[in-house]
Amino acid sequence: MNIKLEILNISTIEKIDSQKIFKIYDDWPKIAEKSFNLDIKSEDFKNINHIVFAGMGGSGTIGDIFESILSKKKIHVNVVKGYVLPETVDCNTLVVTVSVSGNSAETLAVLKSSKELGSKNIAFCSGGKMEKYCIQNKIKYKIIPKFHSPRATLPSYLYTILKVLHKTLKIEEDGIHESIKEIKKLNKKINSSNLKKGNPSLDLANWIKTIPVIYYPLGLRSVAIRFKNSLQENSKIHVLTENVIEASHNGIVSWEKKSDVIPILIRGYDDQETTKQRWIILKEYLEYKKIEYQEIISKEGNILTKIICMIYLLDYSSIFLAVNLGIDPTPVDAIDFVKNKLNENNTDKQLNNEC
């Protein structure tokens, strides 16, 4: 099933998107603004020289985004997507655990380990075992409600965490407000009331026919990983990612041979000069080989603005692509299969019971 652009309409989207994830995306700017304006205490952790963000799936995206935001600040940042903390964790480390469900075994294991290592801790969840563990062990935590699914809940968690930690992380409020203002503007172009040519999310979705390879600069790694994840979860397709600089030493060779893979270039408007040069060379080679590609360039603004706007545009594209393919974007049966198998595993049962 492949729905053509000219016949896509709300009725078609509602029919295929059975749990109406697109409506949550329509409300992303409102959710972001409401989340940052919550009457919630901001925390100011002192003497921090190392931050670890831990989370899986949609929750893990939060860590990727903060890693990008903090990339030019004088603080060491790790993102953990698994069970094991870095050996460098100590009393000057802040471990931020994020689990939308509150029940992710991997993140619960990290939370438990961080307490044993004596780090500073704060957790964000919608309840579950994580809330229970924090209460029992007197760990700071914030409850954030889930909207639809972890991936759709991104703005709620991102902007609530920004509200709580912007002082600790020394992130300027003006930049946060700018990012909300810009996604409001973008919303008018990409939301479900604009189902016609010129909607950049819809145009990209209509172009994707096979397996995409996403090229990205280091500063936009979080965007590329999120787009890969969203295409996999919403559109149920295979996706590849390549750092544009590293790809010049290996991945570009793949284009010597004819392929059904299609390149998508994710660029920052103010990429470093060396990165800009690499984009020029890559595009020249693709054009020489007569390979069609798509180019997505970020908005101007601070790093948070660039990241959240690109994620918003690309996430929505993954929903439109799912509809084009006749696929319901919400169900993730394969993930449920893995979780059910893990629940049968004594190791994960033990971790969950301890937490």
N, C-alpha and C positions, 0 to 999 in steps of 0.2 A: 504494500500500500504506500503510495507516494502522492500526497496532496499538493497540487500546484498552488503557487503563490496567489494567483488571481482568484481562487475560490476559497481561500482560507478565511474563515469568519469565526465569530464568537461561538456560534452554535457548534461548529466543528471542534473547536478547542474544548468546549465544555463536555462534549460527547466523549472525546478521547481522554482528556485530563479528568479522570473520574473523581479525584479528591481535590480538584481546583487549586493546585499549587500555584497556578498563574495568578490567582487573585492575591495571594500573599506577596508575590513579586510586584504586583501593581501597587501594593501598600508599603514597599520597602522604605521610601523616604519618610513616610509618617512614622513607621516603626523606629527608624533610626533617630529621628528627632525626639520622639517620646522617650526613648530609652536613655538618651543623653540628658534629658531634662528631668529624669526621675529624682524624686526627693530621697536620695540615697547618699550615705556618707562616703566621701572620698578618703582613701587610705594613703598615708605617706610613710612608706617603709624607709627607714634610715640605714645608712652604711651598707648599701647594696652595690656589689661590683660584678654580680653575675645573676642573670635571670634565666630560668628554664620554663618554657611553656610546654605543657603536656596535654595531649588530646588526640583523639582518633577521628578519622572521617571528617564530617562537617565541623566537629569541634576542633580538629587539628588544624583546620584552615586558619583559625584565630592565631595560633602560634606562628604560622607562616607569615601572616600579615604583620604581626608585631615584629618579627625578625626583620622584615623589610623596612618598617617604619623606623626601627632603632639602628639600622645598619650604619648610620653616620654618627651615632652617639658613642661616647667613650664608655661602653659597657659591654660585657661579653654576654651573648645570647645563644642559647641552645633551644632547639625544638625537638621534643621527644615524642615519637609516634611508636610506642611499644611499651615494654615493661621495665626497661633499665635506665636509671639515671646516670649521668656522667660522673666519673670519679672525682671531679673537681667541685662537686656540691659540698658546701660547708655553711657555717653560721652567717656568712655574708652573701648567701645565695637566696633569692626569692624564687620559690617554685610555685607557678601558677598552673593549677590543674583545671581543665575544662571538660565537662561531660554533660552534654545536653540531656541525655537520659538519666545521668547520675549513676549508671550501672556498668559503664565500660570497664571490663576487668583489667585491661592494660593500664588505664589511667588511675584506677583505684590502687593498683600495685605501686605505681609511682608515688601516689600520695602517701601510702604507708611507708615506703622507703625514705621519702623526704623527711618524714617525722623522725624516723630512726637516726637520720644523719644530722639532725639538729638545724635544718635550714628554716628560714622564714617561709610561711605558707599562706596561700589564700586559694580557695576553691570556688568555682562557679558551676552551678548545675540547676536542674529543675526539681531536684529532690533525690529520691532513690537511696541507694547504699552510700553514696558520697555524702549526702546530707547527714545520714545517721552516723557515719564515721567521724565527721567533723564535730558533731555535737558531743559524741563520746570522748573525743580527744582534744576538745577545746581549741579547734582550728578555725580560723576566720573563714567564713564562706558567705556567698550571696546566692539567693535563689532567683533565677531568671526563667520565666515561663517559656515553654516551647511553642513555636508557631508551626504547625503542620508537621515538620520534619527537621532534623538537625541542619541539613543544608539550607532549607528555607528560613531557618531561624537566625542566620548569620548576622543581619543588622542589629537584631535585639541583643545578641551576646556581645558583638564587637563594640557597640556604642555604650552598653552598660559597663563593660570592662574598661573602656576609655574613661567613663565618668569616675569609676572607682580608682583607677590607677594612673590617671594622667599626671598627677603631682609626683608620684614615685618615679614615673618614666620620663618626666620633664617634657611632656608633649603639650604644646601650646593650644589653649582652647580655641583661639582664632582659627587655627588650621582645622580643628574638628568641625566647627561651625561652617567653614568654607566647604568641606566635603559634603555636608548635609545639603547645603544650598545647591551644589553642583549635581547631586543625584536627583534632586527635585527637578532640575532643568532637563536632565537626561530622561527622566520618567516620561515626560511629555512626548518624547520621540519613540520610545521603545515599548510602551505599555500596550495592553491588549485592546485599547480603543483605537490604536493606529495600525491597522492591519493592511497596509498598502506599501508599495515600493517607496523606499526612502527611510523606512524603519531599519536602522543598521543591524539590529539583532535579527530581524526577520530576513533581511537580505543575505546575511551570513549563513543563516540556517538553510536558506534555499540553495546556497552555493555548495554546501557540504554534501557530497554524494558518496564518498568512500572514507578511508581512514585518514584522519588529519595527523600531521606532525606539527607541533607547535614550537616555533622558535622564539626565544625570549632572551633579554639581557638579564644580568644577575639581579638588578634592582626590581625586576618584575617577575621574579621566580614564583612568588606567591600567587600571582595572577595566572601564570601558566599551569601550575599545579591545580589550582582551583578549577580552571576551565577543563582540564583533563578529567578531574573527578566529576564535574557536573555533566560532561558529555557521557561519561561512563554510567553514572547513576540515572540520569534523566533520559538520555537518548539510547542507552544500552549499546554503545559502539566502542570499538577499540580505538585508542588514542596513544600517540607518542609525544614526548617532549624532548627538546634539545636546547641547551644553552648555545646561543648563536656563536660565541667565541670558541667554545670547545668543539662545536660542530664543524668549524672550519678545519679542524685537524683530523676528523674522522667521518662524521655523519654526512657531510656533503658528498662524499664518494658514492653514496647510495644512489645519487641522481645520475650517475654515469649510465645506469641501466634503467630502462623504461619501467615505470611503477604506477600502481593505482593510488598510492599514497599522495595526499595533497598538502602543500605547505601553507601554514598560517603564521604570519609574522606579527608578533606582539611587540610594539615599540613604544618607548617613552619619548615624549616630544623633546625632552632635553637630555637624551642619552649622552654619555661621554663621547668625545670626538673619535676615540678609537673604536667604540661600538658603532657609531654612525658610519664610519668607514667600512666596517664589516658588513653592515646592512647593504650598503651600496654594492659591495663585491658579491654578496650572496644573491641579491636581486639580479645583478648582471649575469651571473651564471645561470640562474633559473630561466631568465629570458633567452639566453643563448641556447639552452636545451629545450626551449619552447614549453616550459612548465608553467601552467597557470597557478597563481598564488593569490592569497588575500592578505591585506595589510591592515592591522588595527593599531592606530596611534593614540596614545593617551591624551587626555585633556591637559591643559596647563594647570599649574597649581602645586600644592605641597604633595608629598609622597602618599599621604593617606587619601587625598582627593583622587590622585591618579589611579591608585589601586582599587578603591571601592567603586569608582565609576566604570573601570574596565571589567571588574568582576560582575557588576550589575548587567552591563551590556552582554557579556559573554554567557553568563548564567541564563539570561532570558533567551539567548540564541539556542541554548541546549534544550529549552522547553519547546520552542518553536520547531526545532529539528525533530524532537520526539513526536510532535503532532504530525509533521510532514511524513514521518515514517509510520504513522498509525499506532504509535506506542504510548501507553499510559506512562507518564514520567515518574509517578510516585512509587509504585511497588518496586522493591529491590529483593526479589526472591533469593538470589544467590547470596546476598549478605545474610539474610535470615537463615539460609542453610548453614553457613559458617557458624553463626551464633548458636544455632541449635547443636551443632557438633561440639563446639567449645563447652557448652553447658553439660555435655556428656563426659567431658574430660575432667578428671579428678583435680588436676593442677588448677584450672580456672575455678572449679567449685571451691577449692580450698582458699584461693585468693579472695573470692567473693564473700565467703563466710568470715574470713578474717577482717574484711573491710565492712 
